[in-house]
Amino acid sequence: MARMKLYNLESCPECRAVREKLCEMQMTYTIINVHPVREKRRKVHKASGQHGVPVLVHNDKTLTSVDHIMQYLAEMKE
């Protein structure tokens, strides 16, 4: 299984919720901390086409909202 990448900002509550869910599921992932200034978030923009976080990249999926990420993780758990 390909490793997950989470584009994250420590002060983001949605990012925290995703980190907590990944921890609860005991998932292995790489965390990529992004710049606090949206316009300077080049890595996440390159990966997702947007500057917002959280963004979860796994296999051929790029999930760009906390709702979609949580749904994807719930489906993985099933």
NORDA-V249099 format. One record per pair of residues at least 12 apart in sequence whose ideal C-beta (glycine too) atoms are under 10 Angstrom apart, sorted by the first residue. I is the first residue (numbers start at 1). GAP is how many residues later the second one is. If there is no record, write none. Layout:
i->I gap->GAP
i->I gap->GAP
This chain:
i->1 gap->26
i->1 gap->27
i->1 gap->57
i->1 gap->58
i->1 gap->75
i->2 gap->55
i->2 gap->56
i->2 gap->57
i->2 gap->58
i->2 gap->59
i->3 gap->24
i->3 gap->25
i->3 gap->26
i->3 gap->27
i->3 gap->54
i->3 gap->55
i->3 gap->56
i->4 gap->18
i->4 gap->23
i->4 gap->24
i->4 gap->25
i->4 gap->26
i->4 gap->27
i->4 gap->52
i->4 gap->53
i->4 gap->54
i->4 gap->55
i->4 gap->57
i->4 gap->59
i->4 gap->65
i->4 gap->69
i->4 gap->72
i->5 gap->24
i->5 gap->25
i->5 gap->26
i->5 gap->27
i->5 gap->38
i->5 gap->39
i->5 gap->42
i->5 gap->50
i->5 gap->51
i->5 gap->52
i->5 gap->53
i->5 gap->57
i->6 gap->12
i->6 gap->13
i->6 gap->16
i->6 gap->21
i->6 gap->23
i->6 gap->24
i->6 gap->25
i->6 gap->26
i->6 gap->27
i->6 gap->47
i->6 gap->48
i->6 gap->49
i->6 gap->50
i->6 gap->51
i->6 gap->52
i->6 gap->57
i->6 gap->63
i->7 gap->23
i->7 gap->24
i->7 gap->25
i->7 gap->26
i->7 gap->27
i->7 gap->34
i->7 gap->36
i->7 gap->37
i->7 gap->38
i->7 gap->40
i->7 gap->41
i->7 gap->43
i->7 gap->44
i->7 gap->45
i->7 gap->46
i->7 gap->47
i->7 gap->48
i->7 gap->49
i->7 gap->50
i->7 gap->55
i->7 gap->57
i->8 gap->21
i->8 gap->22
i->8 gap->23
i->8 gap->24
i->8 gap->25
i->8 gap->26
i->8 gap->36
i->8 gap->45
i->8 gap->46
i->8 gap->47
i->8 gap->48
i->9 gap->24
i->9 gap->25
i->9 gap->26
i->9 gap->27
i->9 gap->29
i->9 gap->32
i->9 gap->35
i->9 gap->43
i->9 gap->44
i->9 gap->45
i->10 gap->21
i->10 gap->23
i->10 gap->24
i->10 gap->26
i->11 gap->25
i->12 gap->22
i->12 gap->24
i->12 gap->40
i->12 gap->41
i->12 gap->42
i->12 gap->54
i->13 gap->41
i->13 gap->53
i->14 gap->38
i->14 gap->39
i->14 gap->40
i->14 gap->51
i->14 gap->52
i->14 gap->53
i->14 gap->55
i->14 gap->56
i->15 gap->16
i->15 gap->18
i->15 gap->19
i->15 gap->38
i->15 gap->39
i->15 gap->40
i->15 gap->41
i->15 gap->51
i->15 gap->54
i->16 gap->38
i->16 gap->50
i->17 gap->37
i->17 gap->49
i->17 gap->52
i->17 gap->53
i->18 gap->35
i->18 gap->36
i->18 gap->37
i->18 gap->38
i->18 gap->45
i->18 gap->48
i->18 gap->51
i->18 gap->52
i->18 gap->55
i->19 gap->12
i->19 gap->35
i->21 gap->45
i->21 gap->48
i->21 gap->49
i->21 gap->52
i->21 gap->53
i->21 gap->56
i->22 gap->34
i->22 gap->47
i->22 gap->51
i->24 gap->49
i->24 gap->53
i->25 gap->48
i->25 gap->49
i->25 gap->51
i->25 gap->52
i->27 gap->31
i->27 gap->46
i->27 gap->49
i->27 gap->50
i->29 gap->27
i->29 gap->28
i->29 gap->29
i->30 gap->27
i->32 gap->12
i->32 gap->15
i->32 gap->21
i->32 gap->23
i->32 gap->25
i->33 gap->20
i->34 gap->17
i->34 gap->18
i->34 gap->19
i->34 gap->20
i->34 gap->21
i->35 gap->16
i->37 gap->14
i->38 gap->12
i->38 gap->13
i->38 gap->14
i->38 gap->15
i->39 gap->12
i->41 gap->12
i->41 gap->14
i->43 gap->12
i->44 gap->13
i->44 gap->20
i->47 gap->15
i->47 gap->17
i->48 gap->14
i->48 gap->15
i->48 gap->16
i->49 gap->13
i->49 gap->15
i->50 gap->12
i->50 gap->14
i->50 gap->15
i->52 gap->12
i->52 gap->13
i->52 gap->14
i->53 gap->13
i->54 gap->12
i->54 gap->14
i->54 gap->15
i->54 gap->16
i->55 gap->13
i->55 gap->14
i->56 gap->12
i->56 gap->13
i->56 gap->14
i->56 gap->16
i->56 gap->17
i->58 gap->14
i->58 gap->15
i->58 gap->18
